[in-house]
């Protein structure tokens, strides 16, 4: 059907926009562009903020210590904190909440004074819990690099029946199962008695080891067995590594201890660390009791080692849990993230967690600790192995914002601390090769 020309002209006239409508449309377009641009900047700003937050997050490593009453747990903790409370040449130090600091200083005074008795140890059912900040100095002040949750349990919870209605034993086993590192205290006095053929001392040592090992078999974290009162064993041999090798051979004669090392040595770091919390000229043994020398020289040795090995051993164990291809992915990702600003590293980390390597890492530790901030810690630590950290650091600083520069300084400080911790481990293994039970 034909359409009247007048109607076509009328319809065409109706669709023409007025100048007012055109102006409104243009304003709307401008506002939309500004909104999208602002939203894009806001998203980028959030990503940068989240990246900096991720870069400076502080993971907590949970350490559980087991040992019978009188084995030296309190002396070890006191001397460890005393030695690590200032940076020295390490570049890091421990800080405890003030109320815990007071108690630690009181114990130290009792330990170091020849005129006072030894501090009272943990009693059955008593659990001591500490939270230490591992600190370092940066250009902007002191920073907490990571936290160490330190739980100290009496070994009697493992050797004796739990009291009716008590949940202490269940809490202990749960803490062991979820620990990031375990420290088993082996009483040096019982070791000496066993070496001397004392059947009672040998039986106590064997019972203690069996109880600890039974709870440790199902754990997936590194283990450090600490031999306390190491100064009492000086008479075994003049060479310290020879003495340690003798004690190691003796411990490996116990089936439970030997089985733990054999079963887990491929995928778990297991150490044997000799420690004297008082030094080699402060105490002596008489009538089966350890006494203080009135004129003894108080000089603890190796008390810092057990805590110093926690982070390097956790990182090393995770890599042992990965196949070769995944380890290569890890190093490649570490190299790539090492060149990125913290905000950009966030996207890189998110992608990495989602791929094969990230899933393998999560599986290796059961998730949690080494995801997000913990995984960033691992990648940062391995990034130093594939790129000159000093050159990379200066080249990045020139292109970063002020906020990202602060995050970058934190990352570099964290790397220095990890290197220092790793150096302590290497020094231990160089001086005392017998200390690595995996060998």
C-alpha angles and dihedrals in degrees: 000000000000120000121223113248090226091059092050091051091048093051092047090052091052093058096054110108118230120236089251092056092047090052091050091049092050092049090049091051091050092049091048092051091048091048093050091046091049091047090050091051090047091052091048091048091051090049091051092048092048090047092053090045090051092048092054101039113126118224121209121224114204114217120189119196123199128190142135121260109278094022092113104261094137094045090049094050093046095049092043093056092043092054095044100041092094128046099237110166093326097079093224137072142181127253125193130193109273097249090053091045090058092053093046091050090050091053091047092054090052092048098045098042114090088203097060133069122251114278116269109260130218116296126219111290093015117125122191117203125191133173116205126192113216102217137191136179119251134177089271099044137276118342133192106235097182141338130241117208105203118197118183118195130182110245090224087081086068099041102040132055114264117252116258110276093008120133095189095104093048091049090051094051091047091051091051091049092053099038122122090208135010127212116197115196114217113192108235090207090061090046090053092047090051091050088051093052097254103157095198092052090046092052092050090049093049093047091050093049093047092052094049095043093050090059094041099052094081095042119102100204133095118276130212117192107203119203105208126200088034090162089070089065095056089105093065095074139338092236114076097210090049089052091049091049090052091052091045091054090049093050091047088058088070107087096219094051092045092049093051091054093044096048098044106028093098096056106019133059111235121184138185109207123185112213137179113191092193107030136250097287105042107073138036137190121242129162091352093304131106113233134184121247110235090222098030124141112239107217116146117206132202092355091131096053101084094056092038092059096053100086098037091047094049091051092045093048092053091054090049087056092058128081121240095262092052092048089054090051088051093053092045091051091046090053092049095047090047089069095048132090114243093258093053091043089062092067090044091052093047091053092045093053090053096052131072097277094051092048091048091052092049090050092049093059101025092252127278112071101052097037118097107347094014093050089048087053091054094046092047091051093051093042090073090062095064105037137038100261096202095050092043091049095054094043092053097046092063092061102039131097119245092260092049091047089058090050090047091053089051091051092050091049090050091051091051090053092049090050090050091050090048091049089056090054092049091049091052092051093045094052097035110028090170089066093079105079092188090071 
